[in-house]
Amino acid sequence: MSVVAVDILAESPLWGEAEDWRAGVEAAVAMASAMADAEIAEDAELSLLLTGDAAIRVLNRDHRGFDKPTNVLSFPQDDPDADAYGPLLGDIAVAHETVAREAAEEGIAFRDHFLHMIVHGFLHLVGYDHLNDDEAGEMEGLETAILARLGIADPYADAPMGGAGR
């Protein structure tokens, strides 16, 4: 199993210090990397932007055409001709206000929802998606298994199909 290096930038002061999140993020990425059905380069790395709703709204508008904030965005750097993902897997951006609001609405800990967004974003970087029900079911099942290994409850247990991250 390769270890994925994570570069974290806390752009929004709502996140505090980037290093405060490192242990949880690295554990989530390591578990997702180990459990994903994806060949990942030995020297793989990704960048994580801890931001706010205003900045993620711009990213969502400019890259996806949705002029609204969202919880997480992934920007894969995959090469369709490569044998493995990496070395640069891509970028993940997470918006504090949206994640906090969703966690409060769902009655779950902020940290648990945040780490779910990290797992979700990472899976997008290594080829997983949820564009149809089959893909969504596969991705949500894998997320649930990864989160369980991290001691985090199933985020889809009470959600209708197409819950978080869609």
CYANA upper distance limits for C-alpha pairs under 8 A (distance plus 0.5 A):
  1 MET  CA     33 SER  CA      8.33
  1 MET  CA     34 ALA  CA      6.76
  1 MET  CA     42 GLU  CA      8.50
  2 SER  CA     33 SER  CA      8.28
  2 SER  CA     40 ILE  CA      7.55
  2 SER  CA     41 ALA  CA      7.54
  2 SER  CA     42 GLU  CA      5.44
  2 SER  CA     43 ASP  CA      7.87
  2 SER  CA     44 ALA  CA      8.17
  3 VAL  CA     30 ALA  CA      7.02
  3 VAL  CA     33 SER  CA      8.49
  3 VAL  CA     42 GLU  CA      7.42
  3 VAL  CA     43 ASP  CA      7.95
  3 VAL  CA     44 ALA  CA      7.75
  4 VAL  CA     29 VAL  CA      7.63
  4 VAL  CA     30 ALA  CA      7.27
  4 VAL  CA     33 SER  CA      8.13
  4 VAL  CA     42 GLU  CA      8.24
  4 VAL  CA     43 ASP  CA      7.45
  4 VAL  CA     44 ALA  CA      5.54
  4 VAL  CA     45 GLU  CA      5.57
  4 VAL  CA     46 LEU  CA      7.77
  5 ALA  CA     26 GLU  CA      8.46
  5 ALA  CA     43 ASP  CA      8.22
  5 ALA  CA     44 ALA  CA      6.87
  5 ALA  CA     45 GLU  CA      4.93
  5 ALA  CA     46 LEU  CA      6.93
  6 VAL  CA     26 GLU  CA      7.46
  6 VAL  CA     45 GLU  CA      6.22
  6 VAL  CA     46 LEU  CA      5.66
  6 VAL  CA     47 SER  CA      6.27
  6 VAL  CA     48 LEU  CA      7.44
  7 ASP  CA     45 GLU  CA      8.14
  7 ASP  CA     46 LEU  CA      6.84
  7 ASP  CA     47 SER  CA      5.22
  7 ASP  CA     48 LEU  CA      6.53
  8 ILE  CA     18 ALA  CA      6.49
  8 ILE  CA     19 GLU  CA      8.29
  8 ILE  CA     22 ARG  CA      8.07
  8 ILE  CA     47 SER  CA      6.51
  8 ILE  CA     48 LEU  CA      5.26
  8 ILE  CA     49 LEU  CA      6.61
  8 ILE  CA     50 LEU  CA      7.89
  9 LEU  CA     18 ALA  CA      6.51
  9 LEU  CA     47 SER  CA      8.34
  9 LEU  CA     48 LEU  CA      6.76
  9 LEU  CA     49 LEU  CA      5.57
  9 LEU  CA     50 LEU  CA      6.54
 10 ALA  CA     15 TRP  CA      6.73
 10 ALA  CA     16 GLY  CA      7.66
 10 ALA  CA     17 GLU  CA      6.99
 10 ALA  CA     18 ALA  CA      5.56
 10 ALA  CA     49 LEU  CA      6.66
 10 ALA  CA     50 LEU  CA      5.09
 10 ALA  CA     51 THR  CA      6.91
 11 GLU  CA     15 TRP  CA      8.49
 11 GLU  CA     49 LEU  CA      7.26
 11 GLU  CA     50 LEU  CA      6.25
 11 GLU  CA     51 THR  CA      5.64
 11 GLU  CA     52 GLY  CA      8.39
 12 SER  CA     16 GLY  CA      8.27
 12 SER  CA     50 LEU  CA      7.00
 12 SER  CA     51 THR  CA      5.25
 12 SER  CA     52 GLY  CA      6.26
 13 PRO  CA     17 GLU  CA      8.45
 14 LEU  CA     52 GLY  CA      8.17
 14 LEU  CA     96 HIS  CA      7.26
 15 TRP  CA     50 LEU  CA      7.26
 15 TRP  CA     51 THR  CA      8.18
 15 TRP  CA     96 HIS  CA      7.43
 16 GLY  CA     20 ASP  CA      7.85
 17 GLU  CA     21 TRP  CA      8.11
 18 ALA  CA     22 ARG  CA      7.22
 18 ALA  CA     50 LEU  CA      8.31
 19 GLU  CA     23 ALA  CA      8.36
 21 TRP  CA     25 VAL  CA      6.59
 22 ARG  CA     26 GLU  CA      6.39
 23 ALA  CA     27 ALA  CA      6.63
 24 GLY  CA     28 ALA  CA      6.65
 24 GLY  CA    115 LEU  CA      7.59
 25 VAL  CA     29 VAL  CA      6.59
 25 VAL  CA    115 LEU  CA      7.14
 25 VAL  CA    118 ILE  CA      7.37
 26 GLU  CA     30 ALA  CA      6.43
 27 ALA  CA     31 MET  CA      6.64
 27 ALA  CA    150 LEU  CA      8.27
 28 ALA  CA     32 ALA  CA      6.58
 28 ALA  CA    115 LEU  CA      6.92
 28 ALA  CA    118 ILE  CA      7.33
 28 ALA  CA    119 VAL  CA      6.58
 28 ALA  CA    146 ILE  CA      8.35
 28 ALA  CA    147 LEU  CA      8.34
 28 ALA  CA    150 LEU  CA      7.65
 29 VAL  CA     33 SER  CA      6.38
 29 VAL  CA    118 ILE  CA      7.68
 29 VAL  CA    119 VAL  CA      6.96
 29 VAL  CA    122 PHE  CA      7.33
 30 ALA  CA     34 ALA  CA      6.63
 31 MET  CA     35 MET  CA      6.64
 31 MET  CA    146 ILE  CA      6.74
 31 MET  CA    149 ARG  CA      8.16
 31 MET  CA    150 LEU  CA      8.25
 32 ALA  CA     36 ALA  CA      6.24
 32 ALA  CA    119 VAL  CA      6.62
 32 ALA  CA    122 PHE  CA      7.68
 32 ALA  CA    123 LEU  CA      7.68
 32 ALA  CA    143 GLU  CA      8.47
 32 ALA  CA    146 ILE  CA      6.56
 33 SER  CA     38 ALA  CA      8.36
 33 SER  CA     40 ILE  CA      8.13
 35 MET  CA    142 LEU  CA      8.26
 35 MET  CA    146 ILE  CA      7.44
 36 ALA  CA    123 LEU  CA      7.78
 36 ALA  CA    126 VAL  CA      8.49
 36 ALA  CA    142 LEU  CA      8.00
 38 ALA  CA     84 ALA  CA      7.98
 38 ALA  CA     85 TYR  CA      7.95
 38 ALA  CA    126 VAL  CA      6.87
 38 ALA  CA    127 GLY  CA      8.21
 39 GLU  CA     83 ASP  CA      7.84
 39 GLU  CA     84 ALA  CA      5.26
 39 GLU  CA     85 TYR  CA      6.64
 40 ILE  CA     44 ALA  CA      7.25
 40 ILE  CA     84 ALA  CA      5.53
 40 ILE  CA     85 TYR  CA      5.15
 40 ILE  CA     86 GLY  CA      6.70
 40 ILE  CA     87 PRO  CA      8.37
 40 ILE  CA    126 VAL  CA      8.39
 41 ALA  CA     84 ALA  CA      6.02
 41 ALA  CA     85 TYR  CA      6.25
 41 ALA  CA     86 GLY  CA      5.68
 41 ALA  CA     87 PRO  CA      6.08
 42 GLU  CA     87 PRO  CA      7.95
 43 ASP  CA     86 GLY  CA      7.88
 43 ASP  CA     87 PRO  CA      5.98
 44 ALA  CA     85 TYR  CA      8.09
 44 ALA  CA     86 GLY  CA      5.52
 44 ALA  CA     87 PRO  CA      4.53
 44 ALA  CA     88 LEU  CA      6.20
 44 ALA  CA     89 LEU  CA      6.92
 45 GLU  CA     86 GLY  CA      7.58
 45 GLU  CA     87 PRO  CA      6.55
 45 GLU  CA     88 LEU  CA      5.69
 45 GLU  CA     89 LEU  CA      6.35
 45 GLU  CA     90 GLY  CA      8.17
 46 LEU  CA     88 LEU  CA      6.53
 46 LEU  CA     89 LEU  CA      5.78
 46 LEU  CA     90 GLY  CA      5.72
 46 LEU  CA     91 ASP  CA      6.23
 46 LEU  CA     92 ILE  CA      8.16
 47 SER  CA     90 GLY  CA      6.97
 47 SER  CA     91 ASP  CA      5.22
 47 SER  CA     92 ILE  CA      6.77
 48 LEU  CA     91 ASP  CA      6.35
 48 LEU  CA     92 ILE  CA      5.35
 48 LEU  CA     93 ALA  CA      6.30
 48 LEU  CA     94 VAL  CA      8.29
 49 LEU  CA     91 ASP  CA      8.02
 49 LEU  CA     92 ILE  CA      6.65
 49 LEU  CA     93 ALA  CA      5.03
 49 LEU  CA     94 VAL  CA      6.85
 50 LEU  CA     93 ALA  CA      6.50
 50 LEU  CA     94 VAL  CA      5.77
 50 LEU  CA     95 ALA  CA      6.93
 50 LEU  CA     96 HIS  CA      7.68
 51 THR  CA     55 ALA  CA      7.03
 51 THR  CA     56 ILE  CA      7.38
 51 THR  CA     93 ALA  CA      7.27
 51 THR  CA     94 VAL  CA      6.39
 51 THR  CA     95 ALA  CA      5.45
 51 THR  CA     96 HIS  CA      6.76
 52 GLY  CA     56 ILE  CA      6.75
 52 GLY  CA     94 VAL  CA      7.92
 52 GLY  CA     95 ALA  CA      4.87
 52 GLY  CA     96 HIS  CA      5.69
 52 GLY  CA     97 GLU  CA      6.62
 52 GLY  CA     98 THR  CA      8.44
 53 ASP  CA     57 ARG  CA      6.35
 53 ASP  CA     69 PRO  CA      5.70
 53 ASP  CA     70 THR  CA      7.73
 53 ASP  CA     95 ALA  CA      5.82
 53 ASP  CA     96 HIS  CA      7.44
 53 ASP  CA     97 GLU  CA      6.51
 53 ASP  CA     98 THR  CA      7.10
 54 ALA  CA     58 VAL  CA      7.16
 54 ALA  CA     69 PRO  CA      7.38
 55 ALA  CA     59 LEU  CA      7.01
 56 ILE  CA     60 ASN  CA      6.43
 56 ILE  CA     69 PRO  CA      6.12
 56 ILE  CA     70 THR  CA      7.22
 56 ILE  CA     73 LEU  CA      8.40
 56 ILE  CA     93 ALA  CA      7.71
 56 ILE  CA     94 VAL  CA      7.96
 56 ILE  CA     95 ALA  CA      6.73
 57 ARG  CA     61 ARG  CA      6.52
 57 ARG  CA     66 PHE  CA      8.37
 57 ARG  CA     67 ASP  CA      6.57
 57 ARG  CA     68 LYS  CA      5.40
 57 ARG  CA     69 PRO  CA      4.56
 57 ARG  CA     70 THR  CA      7.35
 58 VAL  CA     62 ASP  CA      6.45
 58 VAL  CA     67 ASP  CA      7.63
 58 VAL  CA     68 LYS  CA      8.33
 58 VAL  CA     69 PRO  CA      8.34
 59 LEU  CA     63 HIS  CA      6.31
 59 LEU  CA     64 ARG  CA      8.22
 60 ASN  CA     64 ARG  CA      5.73
 60 ASN  CA     65 GLY  CA      6.93
 60 ASN  CA     66 PHE  CA      6.05
 60 ASN  CA     67 ASP  CA      6.91
 60 ASN  CA     68 LYS  CA      7.31
 60 ASN  CA     69 PRO  CA      7.31
 60 ASN  CA     70 THR  CA      7.80
 60 ASN  CA     73 LEU  CA      7.97
 61 ARG  CA     65 GLY  CA      4.96
 61 ARG  CA     66 PHE  CA      5.07
 61 ARG  CA     67 ASP  CA      4.94
 61 ARG  CA     68 LYS  CA      7.40
 62 ASP  CA     66 PHE  CA      8.36
 69 PRO  CA     95 ALA  CA      8.22
 69 PRO  CA     98 THR  CA      7.76
 70 THR  CA     95 ALA  CA      7.39
 70 THR  CA     98 THR  CA      6.87
 71 ASN  CA     94 VAL  CA      6.25
 71 ASN  CA     95 ALA  CA      5.86
 71 ASN  CA     96 HIS  CA      8.21
 71 ASN  CA     98 THR  CA      5.80
 71 ASN  CA     99 VAL  CA      6.00
 71 ASN  CA    117 MET  CA      7.81
 71 ASN  CA    165 GLY  CA      7.69
 72 VAL  CA     92 ILE  CA      7.51
 72 VAL  CA     93 ALA  CA      6.09
 72 VAL  CA     94 VAL  CA      5.00
 72 VAL  CA     95 ALA  CA      7.00
 72 VAL  CA    117 MET  CA      6.61
 72 VAL  CA    118 ILE  CA      8.44
 72 VAL  CA    121 GLY  CA      7.11
 72 VAL  CA    165 GLY  CA      7.71
 73 LEU  CA     92 ILE  CA      6.18
 73 LEU  CA     93 ALA  CA      5.70
 73 LEU  CA     94 VAL  CA      7.14
 73 LEU  CA    121 GLY  CA      7.06
 74 SER  CA     90 GLY  CA      7.85
 74 SER  CA     91 ASP  CA      6.25
 74 SER  CA     92 ILE  CA      5.01
 74 SER  CA     93 ALA  CA      7.03
 74 SER  CA    121 GLY  CA      5.84
 74 SER  CA    122 PHE  CA      7.97
 74 SER  CA    124 HIS  CA      6.84
 74 SER  CA    125 LEU  CA      7.01
 75 PHE  CA     90 GLY  CA      5.94
 75 PHE  CA     91 ASP  CA      5.53
 75 PHE  CA     92 ILE  CA      6.85
 75 PHE  CA    125 LEU  CA      7.31
 76 PRO  CA     89 LEU  CA      6.47
 76 PRO  CA     90 GLY  CA      4.94
 76 PRO  CA     91 ASP  CA      7.02
 76 PRO  CA    124 HIS  CA      7.50
 76 PRO  CA    125 LEU  CA      5.06
 76 PRO  CA    126 VAL  CA      7.90
 77 GLN  CA     86 GLY  CA      8.11
 77 GLN  CA     88 LEU  CA      6.93
 77 GLN  CA     89 LEU  CA      5.90
 77 GLN  CA     90 GLY  CA      5.24
 77 GLN  CA     91 ASP  CA      8.49
 77 GLN  CA    125 LEU  CA      7.85
 78 ASP  CA     82 ALA  CA      8.39
 78 ASP  CA     85 TYR  CA      6.44
 78 ASP  CA     86 GLY  CA      7.29
 78 ASP  CA     88 LEU  CA      8.40
 78 ASP  CA     89 LEU  CA      6.97
 78 ASP  CA     90 GLY  CA      8.12
 78 ASP  CA    125 LEU  CA      7.98
 78 ASP  CA    126 VAL  CA      8.11
 79 ASP  CA     85 TYR  CA      7.86
 85 TYR  CA     89 LEU  CA      6.68
 85 TYR  CA    126 VAL  CA      6.86
 89 LEU  CA    125 LEU  CA      6.47
 89 LEU  CA    126 VAL  CA      7.78
 90 GLY  CA    125 LEU  CA      6.79
 91 ASP  CA    125 LEU  CA      8.36
 92 ILE  CA    118 ILE  CA      8.15
 92 ILE  CA    121 GLY  CA      6.52
 92 ILE  CA    122 PHE  CA      7.90
 94 VAL  CA     99 VAL  CA      8.21
 94 VAL  CA    114 PHE  CA      8.50
 94 VAL  CA    117 MET  CA      7.87
 95 ALA  CA     99 VAL  CA      6.74
 96 HIS  CA    100 ALA  CA      6.47
 97 GLU  CA    101 ARG  CA      6.53
 98 THR  CA    102 GLU  CA      6.58
 99 VAL  CA    103 ALA  CA      6.52
 99 VAL  CA    110 PHE  CA      7.58
 99 VAL  CA    113 HIS  CA      7.26
 99 VAL  CA    114 PHE  CA      6.94
100 ALA  CA    104 ALA  CA      6.68
100 ALA  CA    110 PHE  CA      6.36
101 ARG  CA    105 GLU  CA      6.65
102 GLU  CA    106 GLU  CA      6.53
102 GLU  CA    113 HIS  CA      8.47
103 ALA  CA    107 GLY  CA      6.36
103 ALA  CA    108 ILE  CA      5.60
103 ALA  CA    109 ALA  CA      6.65
103 ALA  CA    110 PHE  CA      5.97
103 ALA  CA    113 HIS  CA      6.48
104 ALA  CA    108 ILE  CA      6.88
104 ALA  CA    109 ALA  CA      8.15
104 ALA  CA    110 PHE  CA      8.13
108 ILE  CA    112 ASP  CA      7.44
108 ILE  CA    113 HIS  CA      7.45
109 ALA  CA    113 HIS  CA      6.97
110 PHE  CA    114 PHE  CA      6.49
111 ARG  CA    115 LEU  CA      6.59
112 ASP  CA    116 HIS  CA      6.70
112 ASP  CA    152 ILE  CA      6.65
113 HIS  CA    117 MET  CA      6.84
113 HIS  CA    155 PRO  CA      8.50
114 PHE  CA    118 ILE  CA      6.92
115 LEU  CA    119 VAL  CA      6.75
116 HIS  CA    120 HIS  CA      6.53
116 HIS  CA    143 GLU  CA      7.95
116 HIS  CA    147 LEU  CA      7.41
116 HIS  CA    155 PRO  CA      8.41
117 MET  CA    121 GLY  CA      6.38
117 MET  CA    165 GLY  CA      7.82
118 ILE  CA    122 PHE  CA      6.49
119 VAL  CA    123 LEU  CA      6.69
119 VAL  CA    143 GLU  CA      7.10
119 VAL  CA    146 ILE  CA      8.23
119 VAL  CA    147 LEU  CA      8.41
120 HIS  CA    124 HIS  CA      7.06
120 HIS  CA    143 GLU  CA      7.19
120 HIS  CA    165 GLY  CA      7.57
121 GLY  CA    125 LEU  CA      7.06
122 PHE  CA    126 VAL  CA      7.16
123 LEU  CA    127 GLY  CA      7.01
123 LEU  CA    128 TYR  CA      5.81
123 LEU  CA    129 ASP  CA      8.18
123 LEU  CA    139 MET  CA      8.25
124 HIS  CA    128 TYR  CA      5.34
124 HIS  CA    129 ASP  CA      6.41
128 TYR  CA    135 GLU  CA      8.02
128 TYR  CA    139 MET  CA      6.92
129 ASP  CA    135 GLU  CA      6.49
129 ASP  CA    136 ALA  CA      7.23
129 ASP  CA    139 MET  CA      7.20
130 HIS  CA    134 ASP  CA      8.21
130 HIS  CA    135 GLU  CA      5.25
130 HIS  CA    136 ALA  CA      4.49
130 HIS  CA    137 GLY  CA      8.21
130 HIS  CA    139 MET  CA      7.23
130 HIS  CA    166 ARG  CA      7.85
131 LEU  CA    135 GLU  CA      6.88
131 LEU  CA    136 ALA  CA      7.25
132 ASN  CA    136 ALA  CA      6.54
133 ASP  CA    137 GLY  CA      6.44
133 ASP  CA    161 MET  CA      8.41
133 ASP  CA    162 GLY  CA      8.40
134 ASP  CA    138 GLU  CA      6.77
135 GLU  CA    139 MET  CA      6.56
136 ALA  CA    140 GLU  CA      6.36
136 ALA  CA    162 GLY  CA      7.39
137 GLY  CA    141 GLY  CA      6.45
137 GLY  CA    161 MET  CA      8.49
138 GLU  CA    142 LEU  CA      6.75
139 MET  CA    143 GLU  CA      6.61
140 GLU  CA    144 THR  CA      6.56
140 GLU  CA    156 TYR  CA      7.97
141 GLY  CA    145 ALA  CA      6.79
142 LEU  CA    146 ILE  CA      6.64
143 GLU  CA    147 LEU  CA      6.51
144 THR  CA    148 ALA  CA      6.54
144 THR  CA    153 ALA  CA      8.19
144 THR  CA    154 ASP  CA      5.78
144 THR  CA    155 PRO  CA      7.50
144 THR  CA    156 TYR  CA      8.11
145 ALA  CA    149 ARG  CA      6.94
146 ILE  CA    150 LEU  CA      7.04
147 LEU  CA    151 GLY  CA      6.77
147 LEU  CA    152 ILE  CA      5.47
147 LEU  CA    153 ALA  CA      7.30
147 LEU  CA    154 ASP  CA      7.60
148 ALA  CA    152 ILE  CA      5.67
148 ALA  CA    153 ALA  CA      6.58
148 ALA  CA    154 ASP  CA      7.45
155 PRO  CA    159 ALA  CA      8.02
155 PRO  CA    164 ALA  CA      8.05
156 TYR  CA    160 PRO  CA      7.94
156 TYR  CA    161 MET  CA      8.50
156 TYR  CA    163 GLY  CA      6.93
156 TYR  CA    164 ALA  CA      7.88
159 ALA  CA    163 GLY  CA      5.90
159 ALA  CA    164 ALA  CA      8.41
162 GLY  CA    166 ARG  CA      6.43
